[in-house]
Amino acid sequence: MSRRHPIISITGSSGAGTTSVKKTFENIFRRENVVAAYIEGDAFHRYDRAEMRSLMAERAERGNKHFSHFSPETNLFEELEKLFSDYAETGTGTTRHYVHDEEEARLYGAKPGTFTAWEALPENSDLLFYEGLHGAVVTDKVNVAQHADLKIGVVPVINLEWIQKLHRDRSHRGYSTEAVTDTILRRMPDYVNYICPQFTETDINFQRVPTVDTSNPFIARWIPTPDESMVVIRLKNPRGIDFPYLLSMIPNSFMSRANSIVVHGAKLDLAMQLILTPLILQLIERKRRTI
């Protein structure tokens, strides 16, 4: 970890809500005049879209039914750790962009499903902000988690995560329920081995829990709304967190454990603002004292 060049990492699987969390951070950064260098987890996939599809088909023919974007085999973990390490030491590093669609293709000048060229991060940033699948990954070869100053986990309960993925992939990508189900099954071993363990490394976890029946996610007609959800917020080290203040500021919130607070789903943004703003300001203040 670095006092002079702090790093914040947001970890959660696709559809978990990391994008919404990123927007909350962006609002905090804008309000507090914090300049962030942004890193997309997709940039550190090892293969582009066409290569990945080809390899999945090839591995399936060989009997490997669990080849996924979650594993070390399909990601540049060493390069990601080097970026975190370089930024912590020098305040810079090298990254790229994964081009998702035609809109981004026009922005970056590359085809959808491909990567842009590697390039240096913008200079003079206050902190590094990572959002993706592996912001706290630890394997026998790499330890990305050790370099981040503030690690946030964003994860819905598993049935809700599946509902969100099913609805997104069917409505935005044109996949059938059967195709999405096959993807979920294919990813499961890597999800268990490489995604779940990261949430023991994170400093704060936000877990959305529906309060409606999601017992069969594969036939759910709607994604539970924030009003139909609660959010469990677990703090790894609750020392210094003013829980009585949070309980007074967030209507109908309550403590479920000594390090956990539960809030109504519609109050997630408020809870994040109240909890995260002081932590971000601490990182920035610590940085400025070292300059």
Buried (B, 14 or more C-beta within 10 A) or exposed (E): EBBBBBBBBBBBBBBBBBEBBBEBBBBBBEEEEBEBBBBBBBBBBBBBBEBBEEBBEEBEEEEEEBBBBBBBBBBBBBBBBBBBBBBBEEBBBBBBBBBBEEEBBEEBEBEBBBBBEEEEBEEEBBBBBBBBBBBBBBBEEBBBBBBBBBBBBBBBBBBBBBBBBBBBBBEEEEBEEEEBBEBBEBBBBBBEBBBEBBBEBBBBBBBBBBEEEBEEBEEBEEBBEBEBBBBBBBBBEBEEBEBEEBBEBBEEBEBEEEBBBBBBBBBBBBBBBBBBBEBBEBBBEBBEEEE
